[in-house]
Amino acid sequence: MASHPDFVNYMAEQLREAGAIRSRKMFVEYGLYCDDVFFAVVCDDQLFVKVTPQGEAAFPDLPKAPPYEGARDSFLVEDVENREQMTELVRITCEALRSGPQRKRRNNKKEHKEFYLPPKTPGIVNAPAMSFLAARGHGEPEKQAMWF
């Protein structure tokens, strides 16, 4: 069941003291951002905040649950009327996310230059094991008539 936009707007209003809160529709649910840091999702009209070590230390009794099947556990905020608790949780979470290690983006062009740049001399390239997609067909297109 999709979350109702009124509930998402209510959550943004409840959390306004934590920073600049904005929501973004993601498929049928919503993601919440505080000062451009993604910190929570609203699924089935429930608020799920990312778990951080700092958040666990400050709120050890908050229940955890996955927002959807296959997702990691998040803090499930059941008392959405407790503005002070939610604001503090969001502040702590966003501060931890900002200061935490940033994921390094993978740049295949730099890592595998031999595949992206033409070689100076012709040669054999030994390709490491990678995921790929193969399209298989049959016949010789040069010799067979093609009808479109």
SVG drawing of the C-alpha trace seen along z (x, -y; Angstrom):
<svg xmlns="http://www.w3.org/2000/svg" viewBox="-3 -24 56 44">
<polyline fill="none" stroke="black" stroke-width="0.4" points="0.0,0.0 1.4,-3.4 2.0,-6.1 -0.4,-9.1 1.1,-12.4 -0.6,-14.1 1.2,-11.8 4.6,-12.6 3.9,-16.4 2.9,-15.9 6.2,-14.1 8.1,-17.0 6.3,-19.5 7.0,-17.5 10.7,-17.4 11.1,-21.0 13.3,-21.9 15.9,-19.3 16.8,-21.2 15.5,-21.8 13.3,-18.7 12.1,-17.7 10.5,-14.6 11.0,-12.8 8.7,-10.2 10.5,-6.9 8.5,-4.4 5.3,-4.3 6.8,-5.4 8.8,-8.5 12.4,-9.3 13.1,-12.1 16.1,-14.4 17.4,-16.8 19.7,-19.4 20.2,-17.2 21.1,-14.1 18.9,-11.1 18.0,-9.8 14.6,-8.1 11.8,-6.5 8.1,-6.6 6.5,-3.2 2.9,-2.4 2.5,-5.6 5.2,-4.6 8.5,-6.4 11.7,-4.4 15.0,-6.2 18.4,-4.9 20.3,-3.1 23.6,-4.6 25.8,-3.7 25.2,-7.2 21.4,-6.7 21.5,-3.3 23.5,-4.8 21.0,-7.6 17.8,-5.6 18.5,-2.0 14.8,-1.2 13.5,-2.2 12.2,0.8 13.9,1.8 12.2,3.3 12.8,3.3 10.7,0.8 10.1,3.3 10.9,6.9 14.7,7.4 15.7,4.1 18.0,3.6 16.5,2.8 15.7,-0.8 14.4,-2.5 10.6,-2.3 9.3,-5.5 5.9,-4.5 5.2,-7.7 5.1,-10.3 3.5,-12.8 6.7,-13.0 8.3,-15.9 11.2,-16.3 12.3,-12.7 12.0,-12.5 13.9,-15.8 16.7,-14.6 16.9,-11.2 17.0,-13.0 19.7,-15.4 21.9,-12.6 21.4,-10.4 22.1,-13.2 25.2,-14.3 26.5,-10.7 25.7,-10.3 27.5,-13.5 30.6,-12.7 30.7,-9.0 32.8,-7.4 31.6,-8.2 31.2,-5.4 33.8,-5.6 32.3,-5.6 33.9,-3.1 35.4,-4.5 35.8,-1.7 37.5,-3.9 40.4,-4.5 40.5,-1.0 40.5,0.7 42.2,-1.8 43.3,1.1 39.6,1.6 38.8,-2.1 41.9,-3.4 43.2,-2.2 46.5,-0.3 49.6,-1.8 50.4,1.5 48.1,4.4 48.0,7.2 46.0,9.7 44.1,8.4 43.5,10.7 40.2,9.7 39.5,10.4 36.2,12.2 33.3,9.7 29.6,9.8 28.4,9.4 25.4,9.7 25.6,11.9 23.2,11.7 23.1,14.9 21.6,15.4 21.8,17.8 22.3,17.6 24.3,15.3 22.7,11.9 24.8,11.2 23.4,14.2 19.8,14.4 17.1,12.0 15.8,9.9 12.2,8.7 11.1,5.9"/>
</svg>
